[in-house]
């Protein structure tokens, strides 16, 4: 079933863009034709907002979390789509909240847009869009988080809405065309990795690979879902991949084949005949690679920094393929700083569309600002880590007591 609210006769309010209607669709199949159009090369979008990726997320994760698709499609008078916001509707803080599909598994979020519209969209265009959402009446708050200020050469039009810095920036490696390999990674760093890699090169069948067949993808993911929980436990981190539907989502997205022949999530690995040594997986769009998840072996071969060696191989692969940038996901982990020297500003917008949504939007914005303050204050961050450690220790002790009582 498709729920759609069409707001017509607003063209005069948006003379630059030619927007004529705003449609809200709750059915993925109904949204797919417009979505596919806006994924075409002459349009602008990130690989995180591809239909194949987010459809897999919605089927396997969103539906389990009772998130309803809330897909906003803005068209011109000839019914051509100019903008698509792939959102999901949930309830939080007593309000109906629409946020980007994909949850914590998308590093950056943006609308899919006609390139010419994206380049000239004005505040008036965005007011037209908001008017359509208010007329529809199905949502109280837009919580549009982790947005880049620009993608490729196009500024993000949604940055014209009220915004605040996201909790974290996104470390990024810029790869100018024709740049020497030593301009991307220093010669001394490369020498250190080459010395370590010699140990791995002695292993029978040692190689760098990009998974291409369904069988290769399945084998690599089987290994990943065995090893990753152990690695996360070592770091005393919750295993997000154990949450309901996540493994099925990852497998579906890694197997989904795009029209260009690549997969929605591409898997890179180091391996030999006896074992898989390291794995990095992410999304790519011809100009930028963005890493989503990774892990490395539990064997003695972990001594030789296989994750760093694999990352070097991935950087060289995409630089040779003409890519302009690479990121390792939001966050300031030490290994990311070894490769990514620049920071890409990321922002959040919380917009209330109804009176009921006003308090919820303000609350979410305040929580975001508080988290940002903690992450950017060493003293507050250390305090937060100590509190989290104490809570985890207390929870572990309580569970141990419960097991003893049983």
CORUR-V198651 format. One line per field, one symbol per residue. ss: DSSP state (h for helix, s for strand, l for the rest). phi: phi as a letter, one per 20 degrees, with the letter a starting at -180 (. if undefined). psi: psi as a letter, one per 30 degrees, with the letter a starting at -180 (. if undefined). A space follows every 50 residues. Layout:
ss = ???
phi = ???
psi = ???
This chain:
ss = llllllslllhhhlllllsssssssllhhhhhhhhhhhllllssllhhhl hhhhhhhhhhhhlllllsssssssssllllssssssssssssllssssss llhhhllllllssshhhhhhllhhhhhhhhhhhhhhllllssssssssls sllsslhhhhlllssllllsssssllllllhhhhllhhhhhhhhhhhhhh hlllllsssslllhhhhhhhhhhhhhhhhhhhhhlllllhhhlllhhhhh hhhhhlslllllsllssssssllllssssssssslllssssssssslllh hhhhlhhhhhhhhhhhhhhhllllssslllsllhhhhhhllssslsssss ssllhhhhhhhhhhhhhhhhhhhhhllhhhhhhhhhhhhhhhhhhhhhhh hhhhhl
phi = .ddccdddmdgfecffemfcbccdcdcfffeggfffgfefgedcaeffdf gffffffffedgffeleegceecdcefemefdbcdedcdcdblmceddcf folfedfccbfebfgffffdgdgfffffffffffffmebdcedddldefb clddffgffffgbbffgcedfcdecggmffgffecffffffffffffgff fffgmfaebdfcegfffffffgfgfeeggffffgeldfeffefgnfffff ffffefeeffnfefceddbdbcfeaedbbccadbcncbdcfdbbabfeef fffelfffffffffgfffffenfdbbcdnfpdggffffddeddefccccc dedcffeffffffffffffffffffdcgffffffffffffffffffffff ffffff
psi = kkkkjkjlhgeffifefgkflkkkkgkeeefeeeeeefflfgakllffgk eeefeeeeefeeeeghkkkijkkklafggkkfkkjilkklkkhgljkklk lfbfgkelkllklkeeeefgkleeeeeeeeeeeeeeggkekjjjlhklfl kbgkkjfffflkllklelljkkjkikkgkleffekleeeeeeeeeefeee ffkkgklklkkeleeeeeeeeeeefeeeeeeeeeghkkjfffkkfeeeee eeeffkklfffllekkkklklaeflkelkkkallgffkkkkelllllflf fffgheeeeeeeeeeeeeefgglflklglklhkefeffejflkjkklkkj kkfleefeeeeeeeeeeeeeeeeefgjeeeeeeeeeeeeeeeeeeeeeee eeeee.
